[in-house]
């Protein structure tokens, strides 16, 4: 249990702690929806908070922090919204009163579920009442498993829906192919992408089959490994699988002709239009839901529409879950081979799995 939290007005000296908190919030939101959120840029972030705190008017807005053992563990910001001048002509009753909007609430992960968020909200609401507010409102991401039930427990009710229609979502977000809630987009050269890859690769269910003889992957190592493939005309297209705009897994694909030596060593027959792919579902709560099979099938159909003759891959004979997923996506066991990947220093006994365009 952490030490008791002290709730107080934020000071300019809290800028570094607020910047760290804001970065963690960004990473959390990107995990939920990388198309809607991003990790803020670190350079200048603390100075930005320092400036905001120094220039904010105390009669218009308030920022509070939760301090635990001398460090910032959480924050909330609130601002007043005055009545609209033409409120008598509006259809919403609320616009005729002073309202308080909760702009942001964040608590560092180690301090969550200890009542700190509630204490911060109580401080924000107390400040609002002291400044004449008779109603409080806020926006939160509808798919958040944390914030939605939290606010409902505090007495906030869902009343409206905000619709968003990004223009040219597929092109802007780098989507290669999508169907329903499932999409495959290009990985971006961004810190959050590499941090996520490191987290996924170090999950036990991924690490068991993906480079198990290698040391755990760091964010910097992920950048070095995948960064070059996010830029220019790389031989391998590295992708993120998204479901309902939430990143859930990784997929990469390539022509085997570009890696002829590896294909010949393994024993994979190929022509110039034979493609390979590698995939894993990184989020533990998305395993066993058919997303891997669906993503593989979606990509295969995309490649076949563009002239691919076959998609060939190798899967460890002991990896029953992967074999079932590939077979569900239309692959068939073609030959027994040794993968170039090793486990305990030995090449992995695998099945060559093939899906042909005309099959």
C-alpha positions in Angstrom: 0.0 0.0 0.0 1.4 3.5 -0.9 1.6 6.2 1.8 -1.4 8.4 2.2 -1.8 11.1 -0.5 -1.9 14.8 0.1 -4.1 16.7 -2.3 -3.0 20.3 -2.9 -2.9 23.0 -5.6 -0.3 22.3 -8.3 2.9 24.5 -8.2 5.4 25.3 -10.9 7.9 23.0 -9.1 5.5 20.1 -9.9 6.2 20.5 -13.7 8.6 17.5 -14.0 6.2 15.2 -12.1 3.3 16.4 -14.2 5.2 15.8 -17.4 6.0 12.2 -16.3 2.3 11.6 -15.5 1.2 13.1 -18.8 3.6 10.7 -20.7 2.2 7.7 -18.9 -1.4 8.8 -19.6 -0.5 9.2 -23.3 1.0 5.7 -23.4 -2.1 4.2 -21.7 -4.5 5.9 -24.2 -2.4 4.9 -27.2 -2.8 1.3 -26.0 -6.5 1.8 -26.2 -6.7 3.6 -29.6 -3.5 4.7 -31.4 -5.5 6.4 -34.1 -7.1 8.8 -31.7 -4.3 9.3 -29.1 -0.6 9.8 -29.2 2.3 9.9 -26.7 3.2 13.6 -26.2 6.7 14.8 -27.1 9.0 14.8 -24.1 11.3 17.8 -25.1 9.8 20.9 -23.6 6.9 19.1 -21.9 7.8 20.1 -18.3 8.4 23.7 -19.4 4.9 23.7 -21.0 3.4 22.6 -17.7 5.4 25.3 -15.9 4.1 27.9 -18.2 0.5 26.8 -18.0 0.7 26.8 -14.2 2.3 30.3 -14.1 -0.2 31.9 -16.5 -3.5 30.2 -15.4 -6.0 32.5 -13.6 -7.1 31.0 -10.3 -10.6 32.2 -10.7 -11.1 30.4 -14.0 -9.4 27.1 -13.6 -7.7 24.9 -11.0 -5.1 22.1 -11.1 -4.6 19.8 -8.2 -2.0 17.1 -7.6 -1.9 14.1 -5.3 1.5 14.0 -3.6 2.8 10.7 -2.1 6.1 10.6 -0.4 7.1 14.0 -1.9 6.3 13.0 -5.5 3.4 13.7 -7.9 1.2 10.6 -8.1 -1.8 12.1 -9.8 -3.4 15.2 -11.1 -6.8 16.7 -12.0 -7.6 20.0 -13.8 -10.9 21.7 -13.8 -12.2 24.9 -15.5 -15.3 27.1 -15.2 -17.7 27.4 -18.1 -19.9 30.5 -17.8 -23.6 30.6 -18.8 -24.2 31.3 -22.5 -25.5 34.8 -23.2 -28.3 33.4 -25.4 -29.2 30.6 -23.0 -32.9 31.4 -23.0 -33.0 30.6 -26.7 -31.1 27.2 -26.4 -32.7 23.8 -25.9 -30.2 22.6 -23.3 -31.0 23.7 -19.7 -27.4 23.4 -18.5 -26.1 26.2 -20.7 -27.8 28.7 -18.5 -25.8 27.9 -15.3 -22.2 28.1 -14.3 -20.6 24.7 -15.1 -17.3 23.1 -14.3 -15.5 20.9 -16.8 -13.0 18.2 -15.6 -10.3 18.7 -18.3 -8.0 15.9 -17.3 -7.6 13.3 -14.6 -4.6 11.0 -14.3 -3.0 8.7 -11.7 0.3 6.9 -12.0 -0.2 3.2 -12.5 1.4 2.1 -9.2 -1.0 4.4 -7.3 -4.3 3.4 -9.0 -7.1 1.6 -7.1 -6.1 3.3 -3.8 -8.7 6.1 -3.8 -6.4 8.8 -5.1 -8.6 9.4 -8.2 -11.6 9.9 -6.0 -9.7 12.3 -3.7 -8.6 14.4 -6.7 -12.2 14.5 -8.1 -13.5 15.6 -4.7 -11.0 18.4 -4.7 -12.0 19.5 -8.2 -15.7 19.4 -7.4 -15.1 21.3 -4.2 -13.2 24.0 -6.1 -16.0 24.2 -8.7 -18.7 24.6 -6.0 -16.7 27.4 -4.3 -16.6 29.2 -7.7 -20.3 28.9 -8.3 -20.6 25.8 -10.4 -23.9 23.9 -10.1 -23.1 21.2 -12.6 -20.0 19.1 -13.5 -19.2 17.5 -16.8 -16.4 15.7 -18.6 -15.5 13.6 -21.7 -13.8 10.3 -21.5 -12.9 7.6 -24.0 -15.9 5.3 -24.3 -13.8 2.1 -24.6 -11.7 2.8 -21.5 -12.0 -0.1 -19.0 -10.9 2.2 -16.2 -12.4 5.6 -16.6 -16.0 4.8 -17.6 -16.9 2.7 -14.6 -14.8 5.0 -12.3 -16.9 8.1 -13.2 -20.1 6.2 -13.0 -19.3 5.2 -9.5 -18.8 8.9 -8.7 -22.4 9.7 -9.9 -21.6 10.8 -13.4 -24.1 9.6 -16.0 -23.7 9.1 -19.7 -25.9 11.6 -21.5 -24.6 12.3 -25.0 -22.5 10.6 -27.6 -19.7 12.4 -29.5 -19.4 11.1 -33.1 -16.1 11.4 -34.9 -15.5 10.8 -38.6 -11.9 11.1 -39.5 -11.5 12.0 -43.2 -9.7 9.3 -45.2 -9.0 7.3 -42.1 -7.4 4.4 -44.0 -4.9 6.5 -45.9 -4.1 8.8 -43.0 -3.6 6.0 -40.5 -1.6 3.9 -42.9 -4.2 1.1 -43.1 -3.2 -1.5 -45.6 -6.4 -3.5 -45.4 -9.4 -3.6 -43.1 -12.7 -5.4 -42.7 -15.2 -4.6 -40.1 -13.6 -3.8 -36.8 -10.3 -5.5 -37.9 -7.6 -3.6 -39.7 -3.9 -4.0 -40.5 -1.9 -0.8 -40.6 1.7 0.1 -41.1 3.8 0.4 -38.0 4.8 4.0 -37.4 8.3 5.3 -36.5 7.1 6.6 -33.1 8.4 5.8 -29.5 5.0 4.5 -28.4 5.1 1.9 -31.2 8.4 0.5 -30.1 7.5 0.6 -26.4 4.5 -1.5 -27.3 6.5 -3.9 -29.3 8.9 -4.4 -26.4 6.0 -5.1 -24.1 4.4 -7.5 -26.5 7.5 -9.4 -27.3 8.2 -9.9 -23.6 4.8 -11.3 -22.8 5.3 -15.0 -21.8 2.8 -16.3 -24.5 4.8 -14.4 -27.2 8.3 -15.0 -25.9 7.7 -18.8 -25.7 7.8 -19.0 -29.5 9.3 -15.7 -30.7 13.1 -15.6 -30.4 13.1 -17.4 -27.0 16.9 -17.7 -27.0 17.3 -13.9 -27.3 17.4 -11.6 -24.2 14.2 -9.7 -23.4 13.6 -6.9 -25.8 14.0 -3.3 -24.7 12.3 -0.3 -26.3 15.6 0.8 -27.8 16.3 -2.6 -29.2 12.8 -2.7 -30.7 13.5 0.7 -32.4 16.7 -0.7 -33.8 15.0 -3.9 -35.1 11.8 -2.5 -36.5 12.5 1.2 -37.1 14.3 0.7 -40.4 11.3 -1.2 -41.7 9.0 1.7 -41.0 10.9 4.0 -43.3 11.5 4.0 -47.1 11.2 1.0 -49.4 11.9 -1.8 -46.9 11.9 -5.4 -47.9 9.6 -6.3 -45.0 6.3 -4.5 -44.3 5.9 -4.3 -40.5 2.3 -3.8 -39.3 0.1 -3.4 -36.2 -3.1 -5.3 -36.1 -6.0 -3.2 -34.7 -9.4 -4.3 -33.5 -11.9 -1.5 -32.9 -8.9 0.9 -33.4 -7.1 -0.7 -30.5 -3.6 -2.2 -31.2 -3.8 -5.9 -30.4 -1.0 -7.6 -32.3 1.9 -7.5 -34.8 2.2 -8.8 -38.3 5.0 -8.5 -40.9 5.0 -9.7 -44.5 7.5 -10.0 -47.3 8.4 -11.7 -50.6 10.4 -14.9 -50.1 12.3 -13.9 -53.2 13.9 -11.1 -51.2 15.1 -13.6 -48.6 16.0 -16.4 -51.0 18.9 -17.8 -48.9 16.7 -18.2 -45.9 13.9 -19.8 -47.9 16.3 -22.3 -49.5 18.0 -23.2 -46.2 14.6 -23.9 -44.6 13.3 -25.7 -47.7 10.5 -23.3 -48.8 9.8 -23.4 -52.6 9.0 -20.0 -54.0 8.6 -17.9 -57.1 8.7 -14.1 -57.2 5.0 -13.9 -56.1 5.3 -16.2 -53.1 4.9 -14.2 -49.9 5.7 -15.0 -46.2 4.3 -13.6 -43.0 4.9 -13.7 -39.3 2.3 -12.8 -36.7 1.5 -12.7 -33.0 -1.4 -11.4 -30.9 0.4 -9.3 -28.2 -2.5 -8.4 -25.9 -3.1 -11.3 -23.5 -6.9 -10.5 -23.2 -7.2 -11.0 -27.0 -5.8 -14.5 -27.2 -8.2 -17.2 -28.3 -10.7 -14.9 -29.9 -9.9 -15.7 -33.6 -8.2 -12.4 -34.3 -4.9 -14.0 -35.5 -6.7 -16.3 -38.0 -8.9 -13.4 -39.2 -5.9 -11.1 -39.7 -3.9 -13.8 -41.6 -6.9 -14.5 -43.8 -7.5 -10.8 -44.4 -3.9 -10.3 -45.4 -3.8 -13.4 -47.7 -6.9 -12.2 -49.6 -5.3 -8.7 -49.9 -2.1 -10.3 -51.3 -3.9 -12.6 -53.7 -5.9 -9.7 -55.1 -2.5 -8.1 -55.9 -1.1 -11.1 -57.7 0.4 -13.3 -55.0 0.5 -17.0 -56.0 1.0 -18.4 -52.5 1.7 -17.4 -48.9 4.1 -19.7 -47.1 5.2 -19.7 -43.5 6.7 -22.1 -40.9 5.1 -22.9 -37.5 6.6 -24.9 -34.7 5.2 -28.4 -34.5 4.7 -28.0 -30.7 2.8 -24.7 -31.2 -0.7 -26.3 -31.4 -2.5 -22.9 -31.1 -0.6 -21.4 -34.0 -1.1 -24.5 -36.2 -4.8 -24.4 -35.5 -5.0 -20.7 -36.3 -3.2 -21.1 -39.6 -5.3 -24.0 -40.7 -8.4 -22.0 -39.8 -7.1 -19.3 -42.1 -6.9 -21.8 -45.0 -3.3 -23.0 -44.7 -2.3 -26.6 -45.1 0.8 -28.6 -43.8 3.1 -29.0 -46.8 6.3 -30.4 -45.4 8.3 -31.0 -42.3 11.2 -28.4 -42.0 13.6 -26.9 -39.6 13.1 -23.2 -38.9 16.0 -20.9 -38.7 14.8 -19.7 -35.3 16.2 -21.6 -32.3 15.0 -22.8 -29.0 17.5 -23.9 -26.4 20.2 -23.5 -29.1 18.5 -25.9 -31.6 16.6 -25.1 -34.8 12.9 -25.6 -34.3 11.1 -28.6 -35.9 8.3 -27.0 -37.8 5.6 -27.5 -40.4 5.8 -25.6 -43.7 2.3 -24.1 -44.0 1.1 -23.0 -47.4 -2.0 -21.3 -48.7 -2.3 -21.1 -52.5 -4.3 -18.6 -54.4 -6.4 -21.2 -56.2 -7.0 -23.5 -53.2 
